[in-house]
Amino acid sequence: MDTASFSFSLVDHHGRSVSEADYHGKYLAVFFGFTRCKLVCPHNLERLTAALNQLGRGADRITPLYISVDPAHDSPEAMKQFLSTTAPAFTGLTGTADQVEAVKKTFRVFAERKESANSPEGYIIPHTAFTYILGPSGQLVDHLSDGLEVGDVVARIQKALAQDLDRARTSNHNKKANNPESMTVKLESLGLLDKEQVASIRHIGNLARQLKGDWSNMMGPSDLHDGFGAYRFQLSYAAYALALAHFHRLPAAPGLFKPTLERIIKKMCEPDVWFYWRDASTGGGSFRTPRSQPNANPIEKDNIMYSAYLQTLVLLYNSLFNDNRYTKSGALVLEYEPYFWGDTDGFRFEYDQNSLNDRVYWNMVESGYLGVACEPWCVFQICNQPPIIGFRLHDELNGGDTAGEVTRGYVKAWEKYGGSVDSNGDYRCLVAKHIDQVIPSPGAGMDAWCATLMHSWNPEFVNRHYEAQLKKCLIRHGDGTLSVKVNSARAMSANLSSLLQSGDFGWVAALASEMGDDESLSGLLAYADKNLSPRIQNGGLTYARSDDLVDDNGNYARSSPIQANALLPLARLNVLNGFQRLYANPWSPKNSQHYQEPALTDVDFAIDVYRAVYVAKSRTLVFDLAVWEANSSGHVVVSRVFERGNWALSRNGKRIAWGDSWRLEGSDTTVGITQNGMGLRFDIRETDVTSYILEWFS
């Protein structure tokens, strides 16, 4: 759902015309259904009513709405009569067919009338069975699947209410912090992350901290770990997930993300990740491209499916953390020293952020902007999206308009082949340059992969094709979950299937997240959590590997490493227009205010961060922390505390430290807070999420 356009004009069950303005300032629980529904609606209304009853006085803060998807029958009087006996706490909303269609579109709700001889009414209306929890300004706070038990529903609503977005507290900070309209910070950074999002961040951190040569949980079924689930793809998209989470959701927690991204970049330079190119560079293969001598250098020519990912990772690092360490000569060393074969000196290739970006750029120019080849002669649309993001970051950091030049040339070059999308509305997969032939899309996963990244620089084009592509690939299940259709050619070998189809489900979920399509995203994640064997490992959320493409009923069953380690975390952690907003306005020294704000610059890996945002208007840093396992502890450092005036730090509403512009004047002796240069250092021991507010007064 696009929360920025949340609006409606309907009629309530008392016959009064209402709009979203009538509910401004209160939390809403919104459920769609119809009065003649025999199973899904009564079950959900009963479950939600029980949950509201268990909330006690908290129920006064949330208004439950039941919006009809059957306006032809559900008049205000019919809604009133139905709810009076079924769910009297709910307000029923209905309207004309056009009004109902408009609100369905706003929420991205699926509801389609179908004739049915088995129904006494002669029709049924399969429909979305999610409950949307909205904040007082219309922002989406949570969405609840109909598979949740009453206790879980209560806990999720309590968590939403705990954000206190509807309350003006006594302090000047909280009066401002809880009114999103008064702030310039992103709405996504105001609410707490849920446990699944936090556990996704921890899982990526766990993978990045595995010792050299340990690729546990990352090894897939394709031979020699080849294909679209290879280590380079897993590492890169896991890093993208973290970058988007930091940029949009936890902007004041660089210390949580920086150490992990450093480790991921280091792993990208290990020969296990890039040495495949010595063989891949020789050509041949299924497209029978011209053969050539092997070239072990994975950056010099072609191989955009590696070079562009390394390019974007180091540029993201520079942009996110204002750290130019990778611009130093030889900062990126790709080295492999075999013992029993090859030259005595082995293989060693040195690059830095700028020389790497230049090499990728000139490869792009030499291709006529169509794109750089992945395998020799094979120019994939998909793998030529990351370098464009990289060029945009490089422009922001160094000046120029390389991204504009490349995207203009790219669009023109693809026009020769009919454009990026074919007559079926599918993204063209690649151009085989040696025969000058376009290879069509192999399926929904590849389309979604291309669209997710292209949305960064060409959002209107992607938006135009999204709905039609989504309709072709989604499968709706009776329990409200969603999966994806898979195309498997009869002649496709098990290895080729593993190579090509390792991320179909995950990429569709990732695209839904980028598009802000919460109905589809929620249904896909609910399917994964129900059918793809989720598990918690060392505090991180992952999914057990399964190599079967479909189950006995023909439903999607594959759980690949890239899906578990990168794509589902990306789907959970990204936000509406996440790539696009990062592309349009990245952090850089040109707009350096962000780098100067108070932030958590050192976060021990034992600590999970649920919220971290600095609100400039109220001069307040808000952060929520917990250690991930019992009987452990870790420290955090809050930097840029001093030279800002008098300040106070509170924990769960109780003041625990205070000071002036130069020093820590006092603290709760049980906390152990110390001054750390221009910041504060203290330990965290609580496993329950604990809220901290650091506020400056003068």
N, C-alpha and C positions, 0 to 999 in steps of 0.2 A: 504494500500500500504506500502511495506517495503521501506522506504526512503533510507535506507542504501544501497539498491541494485538498485536504480533508474538508469536505463541505457537503451539505445535503439540504434538500427542501422536501419535507414529508408531512404527514398528518399523524398525530398521535391517536391513541385509542379513545380519547375523549372528543375527537373531532377538531382539535386545535392544530393550526399550521405551526410547524416547528422547523428550526434549522439548527446547525451546529452551535450557533451563538447562544441558544437557549440552554446549552449544557456547558458553556465555557466556565472553567474554574473548578470543575469536578472530574474525578476519575469516572470513566465509563467502562462497562463490560458489555460488549456488543456481540450479539449472536444472530445469525440469519436463519430463517426457517419459514414454515407455513403451517397454518392451523390444522390442515388435513393430514399432516405428516403423522405416520403411525408409529415410528420407531425412533429415529435419530433425534428429532426435536423433543419429544417428551422425555427421553432419557437425559438429554443434555440440560433441559430446563430443570428437571428434578435434581440433577447433580449440582448445577449452579446455585439453585435455591438452597440446597443443603450446605453448600460452601458459604453462602452469604449468611446463613443462620449461625454458622460456627464462627464467623468473624466478630460477632458481638457488636460493640459500638463502632468498630471499624467499617461495618456495612453502611453506616450513615454517610461515609465519604465516597461511596461508589454508586453510580446510577446504572442499573442493568437495563439494557434496551434489547428488544426483540424485533428485528426488522423483517418484514414479510418479503418473500420472493415470489408470492402468488397474488399480485394485486388484483387480478380478475375476480378472485373470490374473497380475499381478506380485506373487507371493509373495516373501518374503525370499529363498528359495532361487533363484527365477527371477531376481531382481535380482542376487544374488551371481554366478550363472553368467554372466549377460550382461555385468556390469561386469568380471569377471576377464579377459575377452578384449578388451573394447571400451575401457574406461577404468578401469584398476585403481586409479588415484589417488582415484576418487570413492567416497563412501559412499552406498549406495542406501537410500532411505527409502520405505516403503509403509505400508499400514494397512487398516482397514476403509473401506467406502465413505463413511461419515460422517466419519471422521478425514481422509480425503483431501479431501472437500468442504470441511471446515473450513479446512484449510491453503490450498486454492485461494482461498477467500473472503478469507483474511488477506492474500494476495499479490495479490488481484484478478486471478487467472489464468483465462483462458478455456480450457476444454477440454471438448469435447462429442463423445461417441461417436456415429458414424453408420454405419449398415449399408452395406456396399459389396460388390457381387458381384465387383468387380475385385480385391479383396484376398484372398489365400489364407486369411486368418483370418476373412474375412467381415465385417470392420468396419475403420474407420479412426477416428482421434481427432485432428482438427485442434486445435491447441493453441498457446498463447503460446510464442514462441521467444526470449524475453529471458532473459539471465542477470542475476540480482540480486546485487550486492555489498553485503553487510551489515557494519557495524562490530561491534565486540566487545560492544556493549550492544543489538544488534538493530536499530540505526538504519540506514536505507537510505543508502548512501554513493554508489552509482552503479548504473546499469542498462545493460547492453550488448546492442545489437541483434545479430541473427545475421548482419547484413551487414558487420560489422567484420572486417578482416583480422587475422591473428594478431598482427602487430606493434602494431596499434592496441589490441588486447585487452591485450597486455603493458603498454603505456604507461598504459592506464586503470587497470589493477590496481596498477601501481607508484605511480600518483598517489594511489590510495586508501590504500595502505600508507604512503606518505610522510606522511600525517596522523598516524601513530604513535598512533592511538587505543588500541592494545593494549599500549603500552609505558609503563612508569613510568620517567621519566628521572631523572637524579641530582639536579636542582634541585628545591626545594620547589614552585616554580611548575609544573613539568611533571608532578610527581606528581598535582597537583590538576587541571591543565588538561586532562589526557587521560583523566580519569574523569568522564564527563558526569553521572553520578549525584550527584557532589559539588558540582555547580554549579547556579546558578539561571538561567544564560544559556540562550538557546534553542539546541537542538541544531543548527538550521540555520546558526547563526553559527560553529560550531566547524570545519566543513570548508571547504576552499577552493572557490570558484566554479570552474566549468569554463570553458574558453575561449569557448564559445558564449554563456554567461551574461555574461561580461565584455564580449564583443564586442557583445552586445545593449545593454548600458549605454552603450557608446561610440557606437553608432549613434544612439541617442536624443540623446546629447550633440552629435553632429555636426549633426543636424537642428535642434536648438535654437540652434545657433550660426550658422546661415545668416542672411545679412543680411536686413533688412526687405525684403519683396516677393519674396524668393527662396524658392519653395516646391518646390524640386527634390526629387524622390523622393516627393512628397506629393500630386501631382496625379493624380486618378483619371479614369475614363472617363465618369462621368455628366455631363450638361450643366451648365455653370456650377458644377461641383464641388459638386453638391447631394447630399443623401441621407445614409445612415448611415456613409459613409466620409469625410465632410467634415472640414475642418481642425480644427474644434472637437473632434470625436471622436478624431481621431488624437492631438492634443496632450494631451487629457485622459487617455486610457488609457495613453499613453506615460508621463505623469506618475504615474499610479497604479502602473504597473510599477516605476518608480524608488522611489516611496514604500514599497511593499511590500518591495523589495529592501533598502532602508535599514533599515526597521523590523525585519525578520526576519533578514536575511542579513549585513548589514554595519553593525551598529548603531553602531560606533565610527568611521564614516567620513562624518560630515556634510559635510565639505569636498568630498567627491566629488559629492554630490547637490545641495547648496544652489544653486550657481551655475546649474546646468541648470534647476532648477525655477523660479528667478527669470526666466530667459529664456523658459520656456514660458508663465508667467503674463503676461509682457509681450506675447508673441505672441498670446495669447488676447484681448488688448485691442486688437489691430490691426483696422481696418475690414475687411480681407480675410476675417476670421473671423466677424464679427458683423453686417455690414451687409446680409447676405441677408434679415434680419428685416424690413426696410422693405417688401419685396415679400411675404414669407411671411405677414406679419401681416394681409394683406388677405383671407385666406381663399379659398374656392373649391376648386379642385383636384379630386382624384379622389373625395373624399367630398362634394363640392358643398356645402361649409359656407357659412353666410351671409357675404356680403361686407361689408367695412368699409373705412374710410379707413386708409392706411398709417401705421404708427407705427415710427419708426426706433429708438426706445429698446429695446434687446434684453432689458431686465431688468424693466421696469415691469409688464408683464402678459403672462401665458402664457410661451412660449419657454423652458420648463424645460430643454429640450435644450441650451441655452446657459447660462442663469443658474445652474443647479445645478452645472454643471461648474466654472465660475469660482468659485462659492461653496466647493466642496469643495477646490479647489486652494489657495486662500489660507488656509483653515483647516488643511489638511494642512501647509502651510508653517509656520504658527504652531506647530502641535503638534510637528512633527519637529525644528524648529530653535530652539524657544523664542524666536522673533523675531516681534514683533507689529507689524512695519512696515506691514502692510496694514490695521491698525485706525485709522491716522491719517486724518483727514478728507481726502477727495479722493485717497486713495492709488491708487484704480483709476479711471483716466480713459479713457473710450472716445470717441475724437475722430476726425472725418472732415471734411476741408475741401475739397469739390469746387471746381473753378475756374470751369467754364463753366455751371453750373446750380445751382439751389437758393438758399437764403438766403446772403447775404454772409458771415455768421458761421459757416456750416456747421453741423455737428452736434457736440455735446459733452455727455456724460453723466458725472457724477462719482458714485462710490460708494466705500465702504470695506468692510472685512470685515464689520462689524456691520450697516451699513445694507443691504448686499447680502443678508445672512442674514435680516434682518427682512423684506425685500421678498419673498423666496422663501417665508418662513414664512406671511405674511399671504395670499399667493396660494394657499398650501396650505389655510389655514383657510377662505378664501372658496370653495374648491372642495368644501367638506364633507369634506376629507381623502381624497377619491377620488384626487386628484392634480392637479397643474397641467398645463394643456394644453401640448403641444409646438406643433404648428400650431393655430390657433384651433379650438376645439370638440373637438379630438382629444386625449384623455387616455391616453397610453401608460403601461403598467405599467413598462416598462423605464426610461424617463427620469425616473421618480419614485423610483427607488432611490438615485441619487447624493445628492439633497437630504437623505435620511434619514441617510446617512453624515455629511453636513455638519452636520446638527442634533446628532448625537451628539458630534462634535468641538467644536461650539460649546458644548454643555452642559458638557463636560469643562473647557473653558477659562474659561467664564463662570458656570457653575452652572445649575441648573434641570433640567427633564426634558422638553424639547421633543421629543426623539426618541421618548420613551415615549408622549407625548401623540399624536404624529403616527402612530406605528405602530399604536396601539390604534384610532385613528380610521380609519386606512387599511384594516385588516382588516375592520372593521365596514362601511365604505362599499362594499368590493368584494363583501361577502356579498350585497348587493342584486342583483349580477350573477352570482351563483353561485360566488363565490370567485375566487381568483387562477388556478386551474387548472380546465380544462373536463373533461368526462366522458371524453375521450380521453387525459387526463393531460398535455395541452399547456397552456402558459401563455397565458392570454387576452392578446391583443396590446394592444387599446385599446378605449375606449368613445367612440363618436361621440356627443357630448352633444346635438347639435342634433336627432338622431333617437332618442336614448337606446338605442343599439344596440351590442352587443358585437361586436367584430371578432376573429375567431379568429386563432390563431398562423399565420404564413405559413411556418413551417419550423423546423428544428433550430437554426439560428443565432440566431434571435430568442429561442427558448426558453432556450438556453444563456446568452445575454447577460443575460436577466432573472434567471435562477437564480444566476449568478455573483455579482451584486451583492446580490440578496435574501439570499443565504447569510450576509451580514454580520450581519443583525438577525433573521433567521427561519431559522436553520440546520436545525432539526428538520423543518420543512415541506419545505425543499429536499431534504434527505437522503431523505425519504420517497418522493419522486417521481424521484430521480436515475436509479436503475438501469433503470426502465422506459423513461424518455426516452432514455437512452444506447443501449439495445438497439435502439430504433427507428431511430437515426440513423447508427450506425457500419457501415462496410463493412470486412470483414477480408480482407486480401490474402495470397496464398500466401507472400510473403516476410516475413510477420510485421508488416508496416506496416498502418496503419489510415487510412481516409479517411471522408468523410461523404456521406450521401445528400443530394441537392439536389432541391428541388421547383421546377419552372419551368413556370408556366402557358403554354399554347400561345399565348395572346393577349398575353403579356407582351412589351413592346418591349425593344430592347437597352438603352435608357436606363433603363427601369423595373427591368430585371434588375440593372443596375449599381448603381442606387440602393438596391435592397432586399437584394441578395445579396452585398455586398462583403466580408462577414466570417463567413460560415457556418462554414467550417473553423476559422478562428482562434478563434471564440467557443466552439466545442466543446472545443478544446484548453485554452482559458482556464478553462473550468468544470472540466475534469478536473484541472487543477492545483490549483484551490481545494479540490476534494473530496479531494485526496490520492490520486487514482486514477492511480498511476504507470504501470500497465500500459497504460491507454488513452493517457495523455499521451505515453509513450515511443513508442507506435506511431504516433501522429499526428505527432510531431516527426520521427520517422524517415521518414515519408511525405513531409513537407515538404522534408526535406533531400535526399531522393532524387528528387522529382518537381517541386518548385516553384522550381528554379534558385537555390539559395542562393549568395551571393557576399559577399566581404569588400570593403568600400569605406571607405577611410581608417580602417582598423582596426575598422570596425563591421560586424556581421553583418546583412545584409538579403536580400531576395528580389526577383528581377527581376519587374517587373509583367507580368502576363498577364491579358487581358480575357476569354479563353475560359472559360466556366463548366465545361465538361468536355472531356476529350480524345477522341480517336477511339474509345477503348474505353469511353467513358461514365464514366470516373473523374474525380474532382474535379481541376480544373486552374487555377482562378482564383487569382491572386496579386495582391491589391489593396494599395494603399498602407496602409490601416489594418491589414490583416493583417500586413504586413511590418514596419511602423513601431511598432505598438502591441500587437496581440493576441498574436502569437507571442513577442515579448519579455515580455509579461505572463505568458504560460503558462510560459516558462522561468524567470522570476524569482520568481514567487509560490511559496508553500509551502502545505502542508496547512492549511486553515482560515485562510488568510492575511488575507482581508478580515474574517472573523469575529473573529479575535483582535485585529486592529487596532481594530475597532469596540468590542469588549468592554473593552479596557484600553489606550487610546492614551496616549502620553507627554503630560504636561502639567505645569504648575507644581504641581499637586496631588500628583504623585509625582515630585518634581524630582531624584531621585537620578541618573537617567540624564544629565541636563544637566551634572552636576557631575563626571562621570567623565572620565578622560583619553580623548582622541579625536583623530583626524586632522581638524583643522578647516580646513585649507587644503591642497588637493591640486591641483597643476598638471594641466591637461587632458592633458598628455603622458603621464600616469601612469595605469595600470590598477591597480585594487585587487582582489585575489583573496580577501582575508580581512581583517577589522578587528573585533575584539571585545575588550572589557574584561571580565576575569574578576575580580569583586570579592573572592571568597573567597581567591584566591591573589595579589591585588593585582598583576595582570599585564595588560598590553596586548599583544595578539598581532596582528600585521599582516603581510601579504604583498603585495609590490608589484613592478611591472615597468613600464618604459617600453614603449609599444606599437610603436615602430619603431626600427630601428637608428640609431645616430649622433645620437640625441636625448637630452635630459635634462629633468628637471623637479624642482621642489622640493615638499616636504611640510612642514607645520607640525604638530607634536604639542603640543596645548595641555593645560594643567592638570597639568604634570609636577611642579612644585615645591610646597613646603609639604606633602609627603607622606612625608618621610624620605629616607634614602639610596636611591639607585637605580642601575641599570646597564642599558644598552642593548646588545643583542647582535644580530649579523647572521649568519645561517646558523651559529649556535652560537659565534661569536667576539665577545668584548666589544669594542665600538667607541666607547663613551662611558660616563661615570659622573659622579656628583655627589651632593650632599646636598640638603637641603630648600630651599636658597637659590640655589645656583649650579651651573653646569657646571664640574666640577673638572678633567676631562681627556677627551681623545678621540683616536682614531686620526687622525693628521694628513692621511691620504689621503682621508678622508671629507668633511671640511668641515662639521662640525656647529657650529652657533652657538646661543647662548641667545637666545630670542625672547620677551621679556617673561617670562611664567610658563610658557613652553614651549620647544621645540627646533625648529630649522629645519635641514634638510639636503637635499642633492640626491640624486636617484635617476638612475642611468645604465644599469642592467642591463636587458637585454631578457628574460633568464631570470627567472622568478618567484623573488624573494628574500624569505626569512623574517626578520622582526624580532621580538624579544621585549624589551619594556621592563618591568622588574621592580623593585618597591619592597621594601626589606628591613626598615625600621624607621620 
